[in-house]
């Protein structure tokens, strides 16, 4: 689907309405990542828990946008995925930083690491296990709100829109829109 520049305002008005209807800041629309992906829980279990809580309509992969909140209920990251639950699992338990750039950013901020002088090692490196468990704990203690979005164009645009609206851009949060 191609969007003309003069149609962009229509999308942003639609996104403001979607945000107001969705109410991601409403605690009833959130669940902790530890509750769905904590010790011994995988994607299937997470989907069943989300379904039981009424946060998703089926256990099929959910495409869309998600917002992560810290323990003070302040949004710190907006993400998108074709399978949100699988992506959240990557954030909480991926084996390498390449599976979760969010983990990398959190680790660097927690430990004041400079990306040029302190490369992020493999998470299973024994010397760094405490380092990685702290990052994992930070993410697992977060809550998440989910917003199903079918259209890829819409969820790409919505990610940027919500990151701006919810103030999750670096340095306040962890959203960066840099090219790789």
Residue pairs with C-beta under 8 A, 6 or more apart in sequence:
1 151
1 153
3 11
3 153
11 154
11 157
12 161
15 157
15 158
15 161
15 162
16 165
18 147
18 158
19 161
19 162
19 165
22 29
22 145
22 147
23 29
24 30
24 67
24 75
24 145
24 147
24 162
24 166
25 73
25 75
25 145
26 145
27 73
27 143
29 55
29 145
29 146
30 69
30 143
30 144
30 145
31 49
31 50
31 53
31 55
31 143
31 144
32 140
32 141
32 142
32 143
32 144
33 68
33 88
33 91
33 92
33 139
33 140
33 141
33 142
33 143
33 144
34 140
34 141
35 49
36 45
36 46
36 49
36 50
36 85
36 88
36 144
37 46
37 88
37 89
37 92
37 93
37 140
38 140
41 49
42 89
43 85
43 86
43 89
44 59
46 85
46 88
46 89
47 56
47 59
47 85
48 59
50 56
50 85
50 146
51 57
51 58
51 59
55 146
56 62
56 146
56 148
57 148
61 82
61 83
61 84
61 85
61 86
62 83
62 84
62 85
62 146
62 148
63 81
63 82
63 83
63 84
63 148
63 149
63 150
63 155
64 80
64 81
64 84
64 146
64 147
64 148
64 149
64 150
64 155
65 78
65 79
65 80
65 84
65 146
65 147
65 149
65 155
65 158
65 159
65 162
66 78
66 79
66 80
66 81
66 84
66 87
66 88
66 144
66 145
66 146
66 147
67 75
67 77
67 78
67 79
67 144
67 145
67 147
67 162
67 166
67 168
68 75
68 76
68 77
68 78
68 79
68 91
68 102
68 139
68 142
68 143
68 144
69 75
69 76
69 142
69 143
69 144
69 145
70 76
70 141
70 142
71 141
71 142
73 143
75 166
75 167
75 168
75 173
76 142
76 168
76 172
76 173
76 174
77 102
77 168
77 173
77 174
77 175
78 159
78 162
78 163
78 166
78 168
78 173
78 175
79 87
79 91
79 102
79 159
80 149
80 155
80 156
80 158
80 159
81 87
84 146
88 144
90 99
90 100
91 100
91 102
91 103
91 139
92 136
92 139
92 140
93 136
94 100
94 103
94 123
95 122
95 123
95 124
96 122
96 123
97 103
97 104
97 107
97 120
97 123
102 139
102 174
103 123
103 135
103 136
103 139
104 120
105 170
105 174
105 176
106 135
106 138
106 139
106 174
107 113
107 120
107 131
107 132
107 135
108 114
108 115
108 118
108 120
109 174
110 134
110 135
110 138
111 118
111 131
113 120
121 128
123 132
147 158
149 155
149 158
159 175
160 177
162 168
163 169
163 173
163 175
163 177
166 173
167 173
168 174
168 175
169 175
169 176
170 176
